[in-house]
Amino acid sequence: MSTGVLARRNPVAKLGAALLFSLPLVATLDPVTPALALLIELLALPFFGLRYAVVARRAWPLALAAAGILVTMTLFAADRSGSVLASPGPFVITTGVLRDALGLVLRVFAVALPGIIVFATTDPTDLADALVQNAKAPARFAIGALAAFRMIPLLTSEWQMLSLARRARGIDAGRNPLAKLHLFGSTAFALLVGALRRGGRLATAMDARGFDSGLPRTFARIQKFSPADVALLVVTALASGAALTISILTGFFNPIIG
């Protein structure tokens, strides 16, 4: 677990800061606001004790999503305003299309990165305890979500066991793409059935141990919400407001509504 100065803040404070920082990003379509937000997030990474290489490994699925968004927006966007840059076949690529695509790609990274930072620097048990103690979330929901989160790594190992078991029985798709798709679907269905059965057994075990008794719960880890946590929320709100203000003052602000 990271030991950065901001990584030690209350989990609810970090989660609230991530939500506050994402608000301006869903209010405008311009590329300036997410670009400034992304710059601030990258500058804040060392204070969370995170290395850029580690974050890049965690965020690699975002690169695939960004590539898909870029190609889709470039080829199929309805708004073709601006100067024409290229016209391959029936598609017309303009500066307006690239501006909108760049804004959407930057927004995806800027919205997702705070969540990656929060979950990379927060112990799941601490987060569940803080949600119940500080955010007054229902204990049944928080602890149930924690139990589900703890079960996620089991899905990977169970998928591998299912694949090896089917291969041992001679079930192999070979190079046939349709057979591979059918094998993937059947394996995913078997994984889903196993996950539902495990979830049912886990819920029964939790109820048997009094997780739904309605009695006041005690906590082994006390989560305190200190003035430093309040300062984190205030600074985050100011930083997100500054990014949005710069976008408005420079004339790039493009509200989603209106």
Phi and psi in degrees as a GROMACS rama.xvg file:
@    title "Ramachandran Plot"
@    xaxis  label "Phi"
@    yaxis  label "Psi"
@TYPE xy
-65.7037  147.44  SER-2
-115.27  20.029  THR-3
-63.1118  159.928  GLY-4
-62.1734  -36.4176  VAL-5
-83.3333  -22.406  LEU-6
-67.9125  -23.4704  ALA-7
-84.1921  -0.641292  ARG-8
-71.5235  163.202  ARG-9
-58.4895  135.468  ASN-10
-57.0787  -37.3209  PRO-11
-66.6338  -37.3532  VAL-12
-63.9419  -41.8857  ALA-13
-67.1197  -40.2954  LYS-14
-65.9579  -41.389  LEU-15
-64.7044  -38.172  GLY-16
-64.1841  -39.1482  ALA-17
-63.5516  -40.5412  ALA-18
-68.1162  -41.9748  LEU-19
-61.9105  -40.1454  LEU-20
-71.129  -20.9721  PHE-21
-86.7658  -15.8362  SER-22
-59.6116  -49.1921  LEU-23
-62.5328  -25.8232  PRO-24
-72.4561  -21.6761  LEU-25
-99.3881  8.41573  VAL-26
-104.617  -12.5997  ALA-27
-142.151  155.977  THR-28
-104.128  -1.39573  LEU-29
-74.2703  157.755  ASP-30
-83.7075  -13.4459  PRO-31
-71.0186  -45.7008  VAL-32
-60.3377  -50.9631  THR-33
-65.6962  -31.429  PRO-34
-65.0552  -43.7092  ALA-35
-65.7828  -41.4692  LEU-36
-62.8763  -41.6213  ALA-37
-65.0103  -38.3982  LEU-38
-62.7683  -43.7536  LEU-39
-62.8954  -41.4496  ILE-40
-64.0747  -41.2667  GLU-41
-67.0324  -36.5991  LEU-42
-68.4932  -26.8559  LEU-43
-84.0869  -13.2906  ALA-44
-55.5851  -45.9417  LEU-45
-60.1363  -30.1332  PRO-46
-71.2286  -18.5158  PHE-47
-92.8839  1.75078  PHE-48
72.9786  23.9201  GLY-49
-105.838  140.8  LEU-50
-91.9014  147.963  ARG-51
-62.3048  -35.1492  TYR-52
-65.6881  -38.3748  ALA-53
-65.3515  -43.4321  VAL-54
-65.4698  -38.3361  VAL-55
-62.6994  -38.2642  ALA-56
-67.7357  -35.0258  ARG-57
-74.6059  -27.2307  ARG-58
-99.8878  10.7162  ALA-59
-61.7839  -31.6003  TRP-60
-61.9164  -26.768  PRO-61
-65.8842  -31.6416  LEU-62
-64.019  -39.8791  ALA-63
-64.8108  -42.4833  LEU-64
-63.5358  -40.8937  ALA-65
-64.2898  -41.1367  ALA-66
-62.8141  -41.9744  ALA-67
-63.6346  -41.4297  GLY-68
-64.2282  -43.4741  ILE-69
-61.5706  -45.8414  LEU-70
-66.8799  -44.251  VAL-71
-63.9972  -46.2503  THR-72
-65.3706  -39.5085  MET-73
-66.2164  -37.3112  THR-74
-90.8427  -30.9025  LEU-75
-124.546  10.9445  PHE-76
-65.0422  141.651  ALA-77
-77.8276  -34.8265  ALA-78
-85.9513  114.254  ASP-79
-114.211  34.7401  ARG-80
-73.3961  164.706  SER-81
95.5682  -176.435  GLY-82
-76.3671  142.793  SER-83
-78.5217  125.28  VAL-84
-99.2809  -37.1703  LEU-85
-159.145  156.754  ALA-86
-141.059  71.9898  SER-87
-74.4705  110.8  PRO-88
63.8665  -130.53  GLY-89
-82.3883  -1.90467  PRO-90
-97.7401  141.137  PHE-91
-120.246  117.552  VAL-92
-101.542  119.789  ILE-93
-119.741  170.072  THR-94
-64.474  -34.1837  THR-95
-64.6407  -39.4088  GLY-96
-64.3063  -45.9142  VAL-97
-65.479  -35.6133  LEU-98
-64.0741  -45.4532  ARG-99
-66.7511  -40.4266  ASP-100
-65.3766  -41.9757  ALA-101
-63.8751  -40.7611  LEU-102
-62.0976  -40.7911  GLY-103
-69.6004  -40.1811  LEU-104
-64.5397  -46.0595  VAL-105
-62.5654  -35.6845  LEU-106
-66.8197  -38.2545  ARG-107
-60.4894  -46.9495  VAL-108
-66.3484  -43.4779  PHE-109
-67.9112  -31.979  ALA-110
-78.9337  -37.4422  VAL-111
-79.4364  -32.0775  ALA-112
-61.0838  -42.6246  LEU-113
-58.6138  -38.6748  PRO-114
-63.8523  -40.6885  GLY-115
-62.1299  -42.2234  ILE-116
-62.9947  -45.1163  ILE-117
-61.0693  -49.644  VAL-118
-77.033  -20.258  PHE-119
-78.8442  -19.842  ALA-120
-115.123  11.6768  THR-121
-128.159  129.86  THR-122
-72.9531  131.673  ASP-123
-57.2002  -36.2808  PRO-124
-65.9887  -41.0525  THR-125
-62.6563  -39.2808  ASP-126
-64.6623  -44.1295  LEU-127
-63.8117  -43.1297  ALA-128
-63.419  -41.6027  ASP-129
-67.359  -36.6555  ALA-130
-62.1828  -39.3677  LEU-131
-75.488  -44.2875  VAL-132
-77.5666  -42.8392  GLN-133
-99.6804  -39.7739  ASN-134
-94.1717  -2.01803  ALA-135
57.1657  35.332  LYS-136
-73.8075  150.243  ALA-137
-58.568  131.984  PRO-138
-61.8561  -36.1394  ALA-139
-61.1115  -42.2874  ARG-140
-68.7745  -48.2215  PHE-141
-64.5126  -46.197  ALA-142
-72.1485  -35.2485  ILE-143
-63.7747  -41.4815  GLY-144
-64.5672  -37.8361  ALA-145
-63.2259  -43.9492  LEU-146
-62.3112  -41.4641  ALA-147
-64.0416  -40.4874  ALA-148
-63.4897  -38.6506  PHE-149
-66.7593  -22.7493  ARG-150
-85.3768  -11.7559  MET-151
-58.7138  -44.1377  ILE-152
-59.5531  -24.5707  PRO-153
-66.9852  -25.9359  LEU-154
-64.0124  -39.2664  LEU-155
-63.9  -48.0563  THR-156
-65.992  -36.5718  SER-157
-69.3753  -35.7145  GLU-158
-61.6667  -42.7064  TRP-159
-63.8402  -41.4647  GLN-160
-65.0807  -40.9175  MET-161
-62.8959  -43.008  LEU-162
-64.0563  -43.0573  SER-163
-67.5258  -37.6853  LEU-164
-64.6241  -40.4322  ALA-165
-70.3373  -36.7071  ARG-166
-65.8871  -37.048  ARG-167
-65.6358  -28.368  ALA-168
-87.8245  5.93822  ARG-169
85.5789  13.3205  GLY-170
-90.8422  104.752  ILE-171
-141.845  134.449  ASP-172
-78.7858  -17.7601  ALA-173
64.9404  -135.784  GLY-174
-102.528  7.07448  ARG-175
-79.0379  114.919  ASN-176
-64.3042  -35.4046  PRO-177
-66.9687  -39.5259  LEU-178
-66.3582  -37.0996  ALA-179
-64.3917  -40.9312  LYS-180
-64.6408  -42.431  LEU-181
-65.3427  -40.5102  HIS-182
-66.5679  -38.5527  LEU-183
-62.8344  -44.3693  PHE-184
-63.6869  -42.9304  GLY-185
-68.106  -36.798  SER-186
-68.0311  -40.4552  THR-187
-63.5902  -38.0031  ALA-188
-66.1598  -41.8431  PHE-189
-63.8495  -37.8818  ALA-190
-65.2445  -40.2614  LEU-191
-63.5689  -43.4068  LEU-192
-61.9496  -44.0612  VAL-193
-63.7147  -38.9917  GLY-194
-66.2825  -39.2787  ALA-195
-65.8141  -40.9321  LEU-196
-65.1946  -42.2853  ARG-197
-65.6649  -38.9435  ARG-198
-63.0882  -39.2371  GLY-199
-64.4224  -43.2199  GLY-200
-65.454  -38.7647  ARG-201
-66.1508  -40.9895  LEU-202
-64.0442  -41.0496  ALA-203
-63.8975  -41.8101  THR-204
-65.5139  -39.6434  ALA-205
-66.2288  -41.9915  MET-206
-64.3647  -36.973  ASP-207
-66.079  -24.5739  ALA-208
-94.5981  10.9554  ARG-209
84.5396  22.2763  GLY-210
-71.7831  -13.9007  PHE-211
-121.812  32.5074  ASP-212
-77.4531  -20.7438  SER-213
83.8284  -4.77055  GLY-214
-78.8729  152.222  LEU-215
-59.2074  135.682  PRO-216
-94.9267  153.155  ARG-217
-108.707  159.536  THR-218
-130.976  134.89  PHE-219
-75.3314  -27.9814  ALA-220
-114.15  111.681  ARG-221
-85.062  123.686  ILE-222
-102.617  109.742  GLN-223
-95.0066  138.682  LYS-224
-101.312  100.025  PHE-225
-93.2873  170.023  SER-226
-57.7922  -29.9264  PRO-227
-64.7764  -33.4456  ALA-228
-68.7822  -39.5827  ASP-229
-63.0105  -40.7595  VAL-230
-62.7971  -36.9987  ALA-231
-61.1822  -43.7069  LEU-232
-65.4627  -41.1368  LEU-233
-65.7554  -46.2009  VAL-234
-64.0141  -38.7308  VAL-235
-63.5805  -43.4575  THR-236
-63.3193  -39.8196  ALA-237
-66.2435  -40.9308  LEU-238
-65.9502  -43.2022  ALA-239
-67.0162  -37.6772  SER-240
-65.9369  -35.9059  GLY-241
-65.7411  -40.8658  ALA-242
-62.407  -41.7042  ALA-243
-69.2895  -36.9368  LEU-244
-65.391  -42.4033  THR-245
-62.0699  -39.5392  ILE-246
-62.6476  -40.0838  SER-247
-68.8978  -44.5212  ILE-248
-67.0499  -32.4464  LEU-249
-84.5369  -4.5382  THR-250
84.9785  8.97934  GLY-251
-90.6141  -11.2342  PHE-252
-59.5428  127.18  PHE-253
-134.762  88.9066  ASN-254
-62.2841  144.983  PRO-255
-67.1136  -39.7759  ILE-256
-103.384  122.676  ILE-257
